[in-house]
Amino acid sequence: MAEFYVKAGRALQDILARRGSIKAITAQFGDDKGSARAQGNAKRILALVVNTLSFRSTLQAVLRKVDIATLEPKWFGTASPLNRIKGALPAPAPTLASCILLVLTHDLLFVTRGIQAAKAWPPRERLERHKARLHAEIVRIQLRMGKKNFEELRSGAEERQIAARIPRWCRVNTLRANTEEVIRSLTQLGWNQAETEQNDDAAIFTRSEYVPDVLAFHPRATSDLMRTELYRDGTLILQDLASCFPAAILDPLRDGQSEITAMDATSAPGNKTSHLSALMKGKGKVGLCHSNDQLIALERSPQRFITLQRLLERTGCLPRNHGNVHPQKTDFLSLDPEKFDSVQYMLLDPSCSGSGIVNRLDYLSGKDDEQDNLEEIDPLEKDKALASRLASLASLQEHMIRHAMKFPNLKRFTYSTCSIHEEENEKVVIKVLASEEARNGGWKLASRDEVLPSWPERGHASACKGDLQIANALVRCTPGGTLDTPPNSVHDGATNGFFVCCFVRKMS
Ligand SMILES: C[S@@+](CC[C@H](N)C(=O)[O-])C[C@H]1O[C@@H](n2cnc3c(N)ncnc32)[C@H](O)[C@@H]1O
């Protein structure tokens, strides 16, 4: 069992050194053979690591007061033999001994059965000598923070509640099958379609009223869905409802044109590209058209370009599968718009702070968790760091939109972010509307009746200088939706945080 804590400590060290996602890292430490026992082990390691991360601020505060590394240097100091275990990462990663100390302290303080390793294992034996002081310290923190119990000391409790309201949204890839066929297959597999806004049953799914071909499942259905052939062959795509808004709003076919050239300027991982491709139903070219050079979906990051290609292959979007998407590893900003005069429609979903994304585990290892420090972080410093990050993102976003506005025959393009910050959303829009490119190109916002008119949440008027018409033209999604639901009930109006609008050329 000592080995279990060493593996959990190693996984935690990799996570804190940002060597991959929490799930991927803990799966590696489960075992090598992939047996049922190994998978069970991976699950236990995942549970311990996630719990340790979610109590990390509290555990660190306790260990600052009861400084075990100094009290027990032989096992938890820098010279500890734990730091020489094969695979332990060197500095600047936190030491392996400190990571093992965190997982052990977690079990000592928060698990009724305590540490599950041989009593004589020195790290356990040395740590348990300080149990009374550690316990007294955590009680002191609990009281000082006005928490009713230890559970309330977890960070991210609010995020978990929000995430619990968001359905597991799935988009039917209509390049593979139509939605009625998919619903029939799902029914044969034991799922039932229901007409309800609120769902607390993993066997039930509903259809979105906002975007065709999008289904809402209970999050508990996720692993079963991922085991279906429908998921494996790219017929059913896990994609948040809000992330389906841009392609649905752009909808190039609604103009009734015969030849369509569209571009996804910032594509990876490729969910919106594949949605747009499906909406175009194989007609036209998603991407840019430049003499014989046909690029489709642009992505500048080489690593993410590989992910994009995989997704496009799996979802049947590539020409070799009779799809219409031509991916290209290119920086959108390096293009000369004049050379791409065939492009009429564009998705622009640039890099953003990602502050709207709630339903994933990784926030637990993120900077915010460190900043959520119980004693030492000056809130003003925290705000300053965020403000400067948002300012640099906003300036890049503004630059990308103004570049898009220079494409000579572009008729319409969407701008979207998965951010909740006005700095990346309304304020960017207001700025670009006043830009030279917008004035010269005749760019305006598409009005509410062209942009998901029935979606209730719209832009913040206060960030649009009080202009209600502009605010109404913008679509916003609050993470977890705006309605309260009972615990464990998902709501079909709940998504991740998102923002989208559509620019149209309206020459007077
Ligand atoms: C928010 S993600 C796009 C997500 C994607 N639309 C989807 O739904 O799957 C932004 C992507 O744009 C890429 N990117 C950022 N700036 C770019 C640029 N100037 N040219 C091309 N790609 C860019 C980033 O590498 C990243 O993969």
The ligand as an ORCA input file, in Angstrom:
! r2SCAN-3c Opt
* xyz 0 1
  C     -10.461     28.529    -28.829
  S      -9.481     27.502    -29.796
  C     -10.536     27.087    -31.127
  C     -11.511     25.992    -30.797
  C     -12.213     25.465    -32.035
  N     -12.903     26.530    -32.747
  C     -13.205     24.384    -31.711
  O     -14.394     24.661    -31.533
  O     -12.806     23.217    -31.603
  C      -8.414     28.621    -30.581
  C      -7.449     27.954    -31.534
  O      -6.944     28.930    -32.406
  C      -5.573     28.730    -32.601
  N      -5.031     30.043    -33.011
  C      -4.813     31.125    -32.242
  N      -4.346     32.139    -32.984
  C      -4.275     31.693    -34.259
  C      -3.883     32.282    -35.492
  N      -3.434     33.530    -35.535
  N      -3.964     31.552    -36.614
  C      -4.422     30.265    -36.567
  N      -4.781     29.650    -35.427
  C      -4.726     30.360    -34.289
  C      -5.078     28.238    -31.272
  O      -3.879     27.506    -31.415
  C      -6.232     27.341    -30.852
  O      -6.067     26.037    -31.298
*
